[in-house]
Amino acid sequence: MATKCGRKSLSLSLSLSLSLSLSLSLSLSLSLSLSLSMQFINSVKKTHRGSQDCTIRVWSEDGRCVAVLNDHSLQVYALVQYNENCVWSGSWDKTIIVWNAQTKKPSQVLKGKHEDAISGLVVVGKEEDKRKVWSCSWDKTLSLWE
């Protein structure tokens, strides 16, 4: 089930009252962040990680977070490197965003072919000018993007 962006929190409150009007209160807060996809881009020596917090974090070779990409409205479930300048991300928001790897900005938002969450992306073709991207979705469909 898709959830809105933001931190997940779980609160537990326990109140106990005795005849002497003694009251005890316990509160617990839990934050969850789950990595859902990861793609290593060898040509620029960066790792892109899609997450349940609706972001893509870009990590340098030495383990520093160098950028946060946040144009998806729901969890990022799929990532693929199209070429050294282009990364594609698929999300539970039913969109695919094509990112410029240098500027870290979206160059295109693709939507309308899937009725449910994007669950996978794959690049086919060896020659850059003939590459295509296939996407799959929880709606049990495959779509070709040229």
DRENRO-766284 format. One line per field, with one value per residue: residue in three letters; chain; residue number from 0; x, y, z of N, C-alpha, C in turn. Coordinates in pm, whole numbers, plus 50000, padded with zeros to 5 digits. Atoms other than C-alpha are relative to their C-alpha. Layout:
BEGIN
type = ALA, ...
mol = A, ...
seq = NUM, ...
n.px = X, ...
n.py = Y, ...
n.pz = Z, ...
ca.px = X, ...
ca.py = Y, ...
ca.pz = Z, ...
c.px = X, ...
c.py = Y, ...
c.pz = Z, ...
***
This chain:
BEGIN
type = MET, ALA, THR, LYS, CYS, GLY, ARG, LYS, SER, LEU, SER, LEU, SER, LEU, SER, LEU, SER, LEU, SER, LEU, SER, LEU, SER, LEU, SER, LEU, SER, LEU, SER, LEU, SER, LEU, SER, LEU, SER, LEU, SER, MET, GLN, PHE, ILE, ASN, SER, VAL, LYS, LYS, THR, HIS, ARG, GLY, SER, GLN, ASP, CYS, THR, ILE, ARG, VAL, TRP, SER, GLU, ASP, GLY, ARG, CYS, VAL, ALA, VAL, LEU, ASN, ASP, HIS, SER, LEU, GLN, VAL, TYR, ALA, LEU, VAL, GLN, TYR, ASN, GLU, ASN, CYS, VAL, TRP, SER, GLY, SER, TRP, ASP, LYS, THR, ILE, ILE, VAL, TRP, ASN, ALA, GLN, THR, LYS, LYS, PRO, SER, GLN, VAL, LEU, LYS, GLY, LYS, HIS, GLU, ASP, ALA, ILE, SER, GLY, LEU, VAL, VAL, VAL, GLY, LYS, GLU, GLU, ASP, LYS, ARG, LYS, VAL, TRP, SER, CYS, SER, TRP, ASP, LYS, THR, LEU, SER, LEU, TRP, GLU
mol = A, A, A, A, A, A, A, A, A, A, A, A, A, A, A, A, A, A, A, A, A, A, A, A, A, A, A, A, A, A, A, A, A, A, A, A, A, A, A, A, A, A, A, A, A, A, A, A, A, A, A, A, A, A, A, A, A, A, A, A, A, A, A, A, A, A, A, A, A, A, A, A, A, A, A, A, A, A, A, A, A, A, A, A, A, A, A, A, A, A, A, A, A, A, A, A, A, A, A, A, A, A, A, A, A, A, A, A, A, A, A, A, A, A, A, A, A, A, A, A, A, A, A, A, A, A, A, A, A, A, A, A, A, A, A, A, A, A, A, A, A, A, A, A, A, A
seq = 0, 1, 2, 3, 4, 5, 6, 7, 8, 9, 10, 11, 12, 13, 14, 15, 16, 17, 18, 19, 20, 21, 22, 23, 24, 25, 26, 27, 28, 29, 30, 31, 32, 33, 34, 35, 36, 37, 38, 39, 40, 41, 42, 43, 44, 45, 46, 47, 48, 49, 50, 51, 52, 53, 54, 55, 56, 57, 58, 59, 60, 61, 62, 63, 64, 65, 66, 67, 68, 69, 70, 71, 72, 73, 74, 75, 76, 77, 78, 79, 80, 81, 82, 83, 84, 85, 86, 87, 88, 89, 90, 91, 92, 93, 94, 95, 96, 97, 98, 99, 100, 101, 102, 103, 104, 105, 106, 107, 108, 109, 110, 111, 112, 113, 114, 115, 116, 117, 118, 119, 120, 121, 122, 123, 124, 125, 126, 127, 128, 129, 130, 131, 132, 133, 134, 135, 136, 137, 138, 139, 140, 141, 142, 143, 144, 145
n.px = 50084, 49921, 50023, 49953, 49861, 49978, 49957, 50098, 49977, 50086, 50006, 50063, 50023, 50052, 50036, 50037, 50044, 50027, 50094, 49932, 49987, 49868, 50014, 49877, 50018, 49887, 50014, 49896, 50005, 49915, 49988, 49959, 49957, 49964, 49942, 50075, 49929, 49867, 49935, 49865, 49969, 49856, 49933, 49987, 49964, 50103, 50106, 50132, 50081, 50139, 50039, 50139, 50032, 50031, 49882, 49886, 49878, 49882, 49888, 49869, 49921, 49950, 50110, 50068, 50121, 49966, 50122, 50130, 50096, 50127, 50118, 50107, 50092, 50007, 49876, 49925, 49988, 49916, 49899, 49917, 49915, 50021, 49864, 49926, 50063, 50144, 50050, 50146, 50055, 50141, 50054, 50137, 50090, 50034, 49922, 49858, 49929, 49870, 49917, 49870, 49907, 49908, 50070, 50087, 50135, 50078, 50008, 50128, 50086, 50078, 50114, 50116, 50002, 50025, 50108, 49956, 49859, 49892, 49924, 49871, 49955, 49884, 49955, 49962, 49928, 49861, 49965, 50072, 50109, 50105, 50045, 50139, 50022, 50124, 50044, 50105, 50082, 50086, 50125, 49973, 49972, 49868, 50009, 49877, 49976, 49895
n.py = 49883, 49878, 49903, 49866, 49973, 49949, 50101, 50087, 50002, 50088, 49949, 50089, 49928, 50087, 49926, 50088, 49920, 50073, 49930, 49884, 49905, 50012, 50016, 50032, 49983, 50047, 49964, 50058, 49953, 50082, 49949, 50103, 49962, 50125, 49992, 50089, 50030, 49941, 50011, 49945, 49942, 50013, 49892, 49881, 50053, 49962, 50097, 49940, 50088, 49961, 50026, 49990, 49860, 49933, 49933, 50073, 49942, 50026, 50021, 50002, 50121, 50006, 50019, 49875, 49966, 49877, 49937, 50062, 49971, 50022, 49964, 50101, 49975, 50123, 50075, 50028, 50145, 50052, 49910, 50058, 49905, 50007, 49974, 49931, 49871, 50015, 50102, 50007, 50050, 50036, 49978, 50038, 49895, 50040, 49921, 50024, 49873, 50008, 49902, 49963, 50043, 49891, 49888, 50059, 49947, 50081, 49951, 50046, 50081, 50089, 50057, 50031, 50137, 50095, 49964, 50031, 49968, 50049, 50092, 50033, 49936, 50066, 49944, 50101, 49946, 49964, 49871, 49896, 49940, 50100, 50052, 49981, 50035, 50069, 49986, 50092, 49940, 50089, 50021, 50118, 49959, 49955, 49889, 49966, 49856, 49978
n.pz = 50000, 50009, 49895, 50030, 49961, 49866, 49904, 49939, 49856, 49923, 49863, 49905, 49875, 49897, 49880, 49891, 49885, 49876, 49913, 49941, 50111, 50058, 50144, 50070, 50144, 50078, 50141, 50083, 50137, 50085, 50137, 50095, 50134, 50064, 50133, 50086, 50123, 50004, 50130, 50002, 50130, 50005, 50073, 49914, 49868, 49904, 49976, 49980, 49916, 49987, 49863, 49957, 49967, 50127, 50053, 50053, 49945, 50082, 49910, 50064, 49981, 49862, 49907, 49963, 50076, 50072, 50053, 49973, 50107, 49930, 50078, 49991, 49887, 49923, 49992, 50122, 49997, 50108, 50055, 50104, 50071, 50144, 50048, 49893, 49970, 49982, 49908, 49996, 49874, 50002, 49866, 49968, 50049, 50137, 50094, 50023, 50020, 50066, 49932, 50053, 49896, 49964, 49933, 49896, 50025, 50094, 50138, 50054, 49914, 50085, 49928, 50080, 50052, 49892, 49909, 49864, 49971, 50086, 49916, 50059, 50123, 50061, 50128, 50098, 50115, 49971, 50061, 49926, 50079, 50022, 49870, 49958, 49859, 49966, 49861, 49958, 49895, 49922, 50073, 50083, 50138, 50042, 50095, 50068, 50011, 50101
ca.px = 50000, 50139, 50177, 50233, 50583, 50727, 50842, 50651, 50595, 50446, 50328, 50239, 50082, 50014, 49828, 49790, 49589, 49582, 49346, 49611, 49581, 49921, 49960, 50229, 50270, 50499, 50559, 50756, 50841, 50986, 51116, 51150, 51348, 51381, 51604, 51400, 51637, 51999, 52197, 52576, 52682, 53038, 53115, 53055, 53142, 52818, 52553, 52187, 51954, 51576, 51390, 51060, 51089, 51020, 51377, 51676, 52001, 52323, 52629, 52993, 53254, 53377, 53029, 52913, 52559, 52619, 52261, 51897, 51652, 51294, 51043, 50850, 50542, 50556, 50824, 51096, 51093, 51308, 51627, 51825, 52117, 52030, 52372, 52637, 52423, 52084, 51919, 51558, 51351, 51015, 50782, 50466, 50324, 50293, 50553, 50898, 51136, 51431, 51709, 52007, 52294, 52509, 52253, 52049, 51731, 51445, 51462, 51133, 50839, 50676, 50328, 50002, 50104, 50063, 49767, 49967, 50315, 50621, 50803, 51095, 51295, 51540, 51745, 51773, 52007, 52382, 52405, 52311, 52098, 51896, 51840, 51492, 51358, 51097, 50896, 50682, 50409, 50201, 49910, 50063, 50167, 50491, 50549, 50812, 50959, 51156
ca.py = 50000, 50342, 50603, 50976, 51116, 51205, 51026, 50735, 50749, 50512, 50652, 50440, 50593, 50408, 50561, 50390, 50542, 50415, 50507, 50753, 50946, 50824, 50852, 50700, 50795, 50629, 50760, 50587, 50735, 50530, 50666, 50439, 50497, 50207, 50184, 50039, 50055, 50129, 50194, 50239, 50471, 50374, 50657, 50926, 50705, 50778, 50557, 50657, 50516, 50534, 50541, 50511, 50881, 50970, 51081, 50966, 51021, 51047, 50909, 50970, 50698, 50790, 50750, 51114, 51213, 51475, 51540, 51469, 51448, 51489, 51532, 51208, 51229, 50865, 50600, 50551, 50183, 50154, 50313, 50256, 50429, 50506, 50652, 50849, 51165, 51018, 50825, 50709, 50658, 50484, 50547, 50440, 50772, 50598, 50827, 50782, 51076, 51111, 51290, 51479, 51316, 51632, 51898, 51663, 51811, 51631, 51656, 51471, 51327, 51026, 50914, 50774, 50420, 50257, 50253, 50141, 50174, 50142, 49835, 49800, 49960, 49803, 49947, 49734, 49792, 49840, 50136, 50455, 50594, 50269, 50213, 50174, 50149, 49899, 49961, 49719, 49797, 49641, 49678, 49372, 49567, 49633, 49959, 50056, 50407, 50527
ca.pz = 50000, 49900, 50167, 50153, 50176, 50510, 50817, 50949, 51318, 51567, 51897, 52193, 52497, 52819, 53110, 53444, 53725, 54079, 54356, 54483, 54153, 54038, 53663, 53442, 53077, 52822, 52471, 52195, 51856, 51571, 51239, 50938, 50620, 50382, 50077, 49792, 49496, 49416, 49096, 49071, 48789, 48704, 48464, 48727, 49028, 49207, 49361, 49336, 49602, 49581, 49909, 50087, 50182, 49814, 49746, 49548, 49731, 49532, 49712, 49621, 49602, 49952, 50106, 50124, 50024, 49752, 49637, 49717, 49427, 49541, 49259, 49322, 49546, 49662, 49723, 49461, 49372, 49056, 48921, 48603, 48431, 48069, 47989, 48176, 48163, 48236, 48523, 48521, 48837, 48880, 49172, 49346, 49217, 48874, 48714, 48566, 48597, 48361, 48552, 48417, 48609, 48599, 48699, 48925, 48771, 48594, 48216, 48160, 48354, 48190, 48291, 48164, 48066, 48409, 48647, 48953, 49106, 48881, 49012, 48769, 48490, 48244, 47956, 47641, 47348, 47330, 47097, 47277, 46993, 46979, 47353, 47491, 47845, 47956, 48271, 48466, 48713, 48984, 48741, 48563, 48251, 48067, 47880, 47627, 47637, 47335
c.px = 50089, 49963, 50056, 50142, 50006, 50039, 49881, 50024, 49894, 50003, 49922, 49985, 49933, 49972, 49951, 49963, 49971, 49906, 50064, 50023, 50143, 49983, 50137, 49973, 50128, 49975, 50119, 49981, 50101, 50000, 50054, 50044, 50055, 50052, 49928, 50072, 50135, 50059, 50137, 50029, 50151, 50069, 50018, 50029, 49907, 49903, 49871, 49917, 49859, 49949, 49850, 49962, 49982, 50119, 50092, 50121, 50117, 50120, 50129, 50071, 50050, 49888, 49930, 49875, 50027, 49878, 49878, 49904, 49861, 49877, 49889, 49912, 49977, 50133, 50063, 50038, 50094, 50095, 50076, 50083, 49979, 50133, 50072, 49940, 49857, 49965, 49848, 49957, 49851, 49947, 49860, 49902, 49963, 50076, 50142, 50061, 50134, 50084, 50127, 50101, 50097, 49930, 49914, 49856, 49925, 50005, 49867, 49925, 49908, 49887, 49890, 49995, 49971, 49892, 50033, 50149, 50095, 50089, 50136, 50027, 50120, 50031, 50038, 50065, 50139, 50038, 49912, 49882, 49886, 49947, 49853, 49990, 49863, 49969, 49895, 49931, 49923, 49864, 50012, 50021, 50148, 49979, 50138, 50009, 50116, 50050
c.py = 50124, 50096, 50133, 50017, 50055, 49888, 49921, 50006, 49913, 50054, 49902, 50075, 49905, 50084, 49901, 50088, 49909, 50083, 50122, 50109, 50004, 49972, 49977, 50010, 49959, 50035, 49946, 50053, 49923, 50060, 49889, 50063, 49875, 50027, 49900, 49963, 50070, 49977, 50065, 50050, 50010, 50120, 50126, 49962, 50049, 49883, 50078, 49899, 50056, 49957, 50014, 50144, 50087, 50071, 49902, 50071, 49956, 49995, 49997, 49870, 49985, 49998, 50126, 50018, 50136, 50070, 49922, 50046, 49968, 50042, 49894, 50031, 49876, 49926, 49975, 49852, 49945, 50109, 49927, 50112, 49980, 50020, 50081, 50134, 49988, 49883, 50006, 49944, 49972, 50001, 49942, 50107, 49981, 50080, 49947, 50137, 49970, 50114, 50028, 49972, 50111, 50110, 49954, 50052, 49907, 50061, 49960, 49923, 49920, 49940, 49964, 49859, 49896, 50053, 49970, 50031, 49941, 49911, 49963, 50075, 49923, 50068, 49884, 50069, 50045, 50136, 50108, 50058, 49902, 49942, 50034, 49962, 49933, 50028, 49893, 50061, 49894, 49982, 49885, 50036, 50032, 50115, 50029, 50151, 50020, 50142
c.pz = 50000, 50113, 49958, 50047, 50141, 50092, 50051, 50150, 50066, 50142, 50085, 50130, 50098, 50123, 50105, 50119, 50118, 50086, 50067, 49896, 49946, 49852, 49938, 49851, 49928, 49854, 49923, 49858, 49918, 49860, 49911, 49869, 49935, 49860, 49911, 49872, 50001, 49861, 50009, 49859, 49991, 49937, 50084, 50144, 50109, 50015, 50024, 50078, 50010, 50136, 50022, 50036, 49876, 49937, 49932, 50057, 49914, 50093, 49920, 50030, 50144, 50104, 50048, 49914, 49934, 49940, 50044, 49891, 50053, 49923, 49999, 50122, 50086, 49989, 49863, 50003, 49894, 49951, 49891, 49936, 49851, 49927, 50107, 50038, 50046, 50092, 50000, 50135, 49984, 50143, 50016, 49954, 49853, 49896, 49989, 49978, 49937, 50055, 49921, 50112, 50042, 50080, 50115, 49989, 49905, 49860, 49937, 50108, 49909, 50084, 49902, 49946, 50108, 50093, 50145, 50011, 49896, 50087, 49942, 49872, 49947, 49866, 49909, 49881, 50039, 49944, 50061, 49923, 49975, 50131, 50025, 50148, 50011, 50146, 50027, 50122, 50075, 49935, 49900, 49853, 49984, 49903, 49944, 49984, 49903, 50005
***
